Amino acid sequence: MHDSTTRQLARRLLSSGLTLAEVHRQTGVPHSTLGYWRKYPDKAASRRSLCPRCHGRELDSRCYSYLLGLYLGDGHIATTHREGVYRLEIACADAWPGLIDEAAEAVAKVMPDHKVGRRKITGCTNVGVYSKHLPCLFPQHGPGRKHDRKIELAGWQQKIVEECSEEFVRGLIHSDGCRIINRVRRQTKAGDRWHEYPRYDFSNASLDIQGLFTDALDRLGIAWTQMNKRNLSVAKREAVARLDEFVGQKY
């Protein structure tokens, strides 16, 4: 979460003997992170450490925004038999092997110190990783189904999503959306005629997640329509063309 310039400045200030409070005032780095860096100075120079939230490791914002979209759609975090250890799983349909690979790549870039696994179930592959810090990265984790509880982004997540809206929308569509060819029948004197056009559909039972999706579309200037309580559509030609630039068909 902290760039190399900030880390280098914090290291110099810490080594000069300044208090944590003073280094925090000059850099904005949390006291807990500074304390960790003072105890383990090599971690301040490393891009790879346990947790971007707890230990200040840089986070690949684009990959995280995409992974957050996948998680909100088809992901969940479960406890394990090991105390304090969680497992993130992203459910990916076997019909789209390219998406399975892309999900695994995103998890690997967001969690570079952890082994990414693939667990096969009927018609589906769960892409997963174990870590004690998954609730730090995905504070939306909680008991029950997502559509039965409040889902909102933390301030740091909102900043990333606003900066990487295309990746966020792509992740949501790759999990809970699709690109289809819609066919409309029109009756004429000469008989029935069919009109075909491409359309993106998004379906999620959580009104909060729907709101995150449409907020991102609004930021990107992409028109959308609420079809019913659960489903949204992007059907205008220019809007579909805009999504085609960074989403496209599942593969």
C-alpha positions as CSV (number, residue, x, y, z in Angstrom):
1,M,0.0,0.0,0.0
2,H,3.0,2.3,0.4
3,D,5.2,3.3,-2.6
4,S,9.0,2.9,-2.5
5,T,9.6,6.6,-2.0
6,T,7.4,6.6,1.2
7,R,9.1,3.4,2.5
8,Q,12.6,4.9,1.9
9,L,11.7,8.1,3.6
10,A,10.2,6.2,6.6
11,R,13.3,4.1,6.9
12,R,15.6,7.1,6.9
13,L,13.5,8.9,9.6
14,L,13.2,5.7,11.7
15,S,17.0,5.2,11.6
16,S,17.6,8.8,12.6
17,G,15.9,8.2,15.9
18,L,12.7,10.1,15.4
19,T,9.6,8.8,17.3
20,L,6.9,6.8,15.6
21,A,4.5,9.7,16.0
22,E,6.9,12.1,14.2
23,V,7.5,9.7,11.4
24,H,3.8,9.1,11.1
25,R,3.2,12.9,10.9
26,Q,5.7,13.2,8.1
27,T,4.8,10.2,6.1
28,G,1.3,9.2,6.9
29,V,2.3,5.6,7.5
30,P,0.3,4.0,10.3
31,H,2.0,3.7,13.7
32,S,1.5,-0.2,13.6
33,T,3.3,-0.4,10.3
34,L,6.2,1.9,11.5
35,G,6.6,-0.2,14.6
36,Y,6.8,-3.3,12.5
37,W,9.4,-1.7,10.2
38,R,11.4,-0.5,13.2
39,K,11.5,-4.1,14.6
40,Y,12.1,-5.7,11.2
41,P,13.9,-3.0,9.1
42,D,14.4,-5.4,6.2
43,K,10.6,-5.5,5.7
44,A,10.5,-1.8,5.0
45,A,12.7,-2.3,2.0
46,S,10.8,-5.4,0.7
47,R,7.9,-5.4,-1.6
48,R,6.9,-8.9,-0.4
49,S,5.7,-9.2,3.2
50,L,2.7,-10.8,4.9
51,C,0.0,-8.2,4.4
52,P,-0.4,-4.8,2.6
53,R,-2.7,-3.6,5.4
54,C,-0.6,-4.8,8.4
55,H,3.0,-4.6,7.1
56,G,2.9,-2.1,4.4
57,R,3.7,-4.3,1.4
58,E,2.8,-2.7,-1.9
59,L,-0.4,-3.9,-3.4
60,D,-1.0,-4.3,-7.2
61,S,-4.1,-2.1,-7.4
62,R,-5.3,-3.3,-10.8
63,C,-5.1,-6.9,-9.9
64,Y,-6.7,-6.3,-6.6
65,S,-9.6,-4.3,-8.1
66,Y,-10.2,-7.2,-10.5
67,L,-9.9,-9.8,-7.7
68,L,-12.3,-7.8,-5.5
69,G,-14.9,-7.9,-8.3
70,L,-14.5,-11.7,-8.6
71,Y,-14.7,-12.0,-4.8
72,L,-17.9,-10.0,-4.5
73,G,-19.5,-12.1,-7.3
74,D,-18.4,-15.7,-6.9
75,G,-15.9,-15.6,-4.0
76,H,-16.0,-16.4,-0.3
77,I,-13.7,-16.6,2.7
78,A,-13.9,-19.6,5.0
79,T,-12.3,-20.5,8.3
80,T,-10.1,-23.6,8.4
81,H,-9.1,-26.1,11.1
82,R,-5.9,-24.1,11.7
83,E,-6.6,-21.3,14.2
84,G,-6.6,-17.8,12.7
85,V,-6.1,-19.1,9.1
86,Y,-8.6,-18.4,6.4
87,R,-9.1,-19.7,2.8
88,L,-10.2,-17.5,-0.1
89,E,-12.0,-19.4,-2.8
90,I,-13.1,-18.0,-6.2
91,A,-15.6,-20.3,-7.9
92,C,-14.9,-20.4,-11.7
93,A,-16.9,-22.4,-14.2
94,D,-14.9,-25.0,-16.1
95,A,-16.6,-23.8,-19.3
96,W,-14.2,-20.8,-19.2
97,P,-10.6,-22.1,-18.6
98,G,-9.1,-18.7,-19.5
99,L,-11.0,-17.1,-16.6
100,I,-9.7,-19.8,-14.2
101,D,-6.1,-18.9,-15.2
102,E,-6.8,-15.2,-14.9
103,A,-8.3,-15.6,-11.5
104,A,-5.3,-17.6,-10.3
105,E,-2.9,-15.0,-11.7
106,A,-4.8,-12.2,-9.9
107,V,-4.6,-14.1,-6.6
108,A,-0.9,-14.7,-7.1
109,K,-0.1,-11.1,-7.7
110,V,-2.2,-9.9,-4.8
111,M,-0.8,-12.6,-2.4
112,P,2.7,-13.1,-3.8
113,D,4.0,-15.0,-0.7
114,H,1.3,-17.6,-0.8
115,K,0.7,-20.7,-2.9
116,V,-2.3,-20.5,-5.1
117,G,-4.3,-23.7,-5.4
118,R,-7.1,-25.1,-7.6
119,R,-9.8,-27.4,-6.2
120,K,-12.0,-29.3,-8.6
121,I,-15.7,-29.8,-8.0
122,T,-18.4,-30.8,-10.3
123,G,-18.4,-28.3,-13.3
124,C,-16.3,-25.8,-11.4
125,T,-12.8,-25.0,-10.2
126,N,-12.2,-23.1,-7.0
127,V,-9.2,-21.0,-7.1
128,G,-7.9,-20.4,-3.6
129,V,-5.2,-19.3,-1.2
130,Y,-4.7,-19.7,2.6
131,S,-3.7,-16.7,4.8
132,K,-4.3,-15.2,8.2
133,H,-4.7,-11.8,6.5
134,L,-7.5,-12.4,4.1
135,P,-10.1,-10.5,6.3
136,C,-7.6,-7.5,6.2
137,L,-7.8,-7.5,2.4
138,F,-11.5,-8.4,2.1
139,P,-13.2,-6.7,5.1
140,Q,-16.5,-7.6,3.5
141,H,-16.0,-11.1,4.9
142,G,-18.7,-12.0,7.4
143,P,-21.2,-14.7,8.4
144,G,-24.0,-15.5,6.0
145,R,-24.6,-14.8,2.4
146,K,-23.5,-11.4,0.9
147,H,-27.1,-10.4,-0.1
148,D,-28.3,-10.9,3.4
149,R,-25.9,-8.4,5.0
150,K,-24.5,-5.0,4.3
151,I,-21.7,-4.8,1.8
152,E,-19.7,-1.6,1.5
153,L,-16.1,-0.8,0.7
154,A,-13.6,0.5,3.1
155,G,-12.1,3.9,2.3
156,W,-8.8,2.4,0.9
157,Q,-10.8,0.0,-1.2
158,Q,-13.0,2.7,-2.6
159,K,-9.9,4.7,-3.6
160,I,-8.5,1.7,-5.5
161,V,-11.9,0.9,-7.2
162,E,-12.2,4.5,-8.3
163,E,-8.7,4.5,-9.8
164,C,-9.2,1.0,-11.4
165,S,-12.9,1.0,-12.3
166,E,-12.4,-0.9,-15.5
167,E,-10.7,-3.8,-13.7
168,F,-13.4,-3.8,-11.0
169,V,-16.2,-4.0,-13.6
170,R,-14.4,-6.7,-15.5
171,G,-14.1,-8.8,-12.3
172,L,-17.8,-8.4,-11.6
173,I,-18.8,-9.3,-15.1
174,H,-16.4,-12.2,-15.2
175,S,-18.1,-13.6,-12.0
176,D,-21.8,-12.6,-12.3
177,G,-22.2,-11.3,-15.8
178,C,-22.0,-12.2,-19.4
179,R,-22.0,-10.9,-23.0
180,I,-24.8,-12.3,-25.1
181,I,-26.5,-11.8,-28.4
182,N,-30.0,-10.6,-27.8
183,R,-32.7,-11.5,-30.4
184,V,-35.9,-9.4,-30.7
185,R,-38.8,-10.5,-32.9
186,R,-40.7,-7.9,-34.7
187,Q,-44.0,-8.6,-36.5
188,T,-44.3,-7.0,-40.0
189,K,-46.8,-7.4,-42.9
190,A,-44.2,-9.5,-44.6
191,G,-43.9,-11.8,-41.5
192,D,-41.7,-12.0,-38.4
193,R,-38.3,-10.3,-38.6
194,W,-35.6,-10.8,-36.1
195,H,-33.2,-8.1,-34.8
196,E,-30.0,-9.1,-33.1
197,Y,-27.6,-7.0,-31.0
198,P,-24.9,-7.6,-28.4
199,R,-25.7,-7.0,-24.7
200,Y,-24.1,-7.3,-21.4
201,D,-26.1,-8.7,-18.5
202,F,-25.2,-8.6,-14.8
203,S,-27.1,-10.5,-12.1
204,N,-26.6,-10.3,-8.3
205,A,-29.0,-10.6,-5.5
206,S,-27.2,-8.0,-3.3
207,L,-28.5,-4.5,-3.9
208,D,-25.2,-3.2,-2.4
209,I,-23.1,-5.1,-4.9
210,Q,-25.4,-3.9,-7.7
211,G,-24.8,-0.4,-6.5
212,L,-21.0,-0.8,-6.6
213,F,-21.3,-2.1,-10.1
214,T,-23.5,0.7,-11.4
215,D,-21.4,3.3,-9.6
216,A,-18.4,2.1,-11.5
217,L,-20.3,2.1,-14.8
218,D,-21.3,5.7,-14.0
219,R,-17.7,6.7,-13.4
220,L,-16.8,5.2,-16.8
221,G,-19.7,6.9,-18.6
222,I,-21.4,3.6,-19.5
223,A,-25.2,3.6,-19.7
224,W,-27.0,0.8,-17.9
225,T,-30.6,-0.3,-17.3
226,Q,-32.2,-2.0,-14.3
227,M,-34.2,-4.9,-15.8
228,N,-35.6,-6.2,-12.6
229,K,-34.7,-6.5,-8.9
230,R,-31.8,-8.8,-9.6
231,N,-30.6,-8.1,-13.1
232,L,-29.0,-5.1,-14.9
233,S,-28.3,-4.7,-18.6
234,V,-25.9,-2.7,-20.8
235,A,-27.4,-2.6,-24.2
236,K,-26.8,0.7,-25.9
237,R,-24.4,0.4,-28.8
238,E,-21.8,2.8,-27.6
239,A,-22.0,1.4,-24.1
240,V,-21.5,-2.2,-25.3
241,A,-18.6,-1.0,-27.4
242,R,-17.0,0.6,-24.4
243,L,-17.3,-2.6,-22.3
244,D,-15.9,-4.6,-25.3
245,E,-12.7,-2.5,-24.9
246,F,-11.8,-4.1,-21.6
247,V,-14.2,-7.0,-20.9
248,G,-15.4,-8.9,-23.9
249,Q,-16.6,-12.5,-24.1
250,K,-15.7,-15.0,-21.4
251,Y,-13.2,-17.4,-22.6
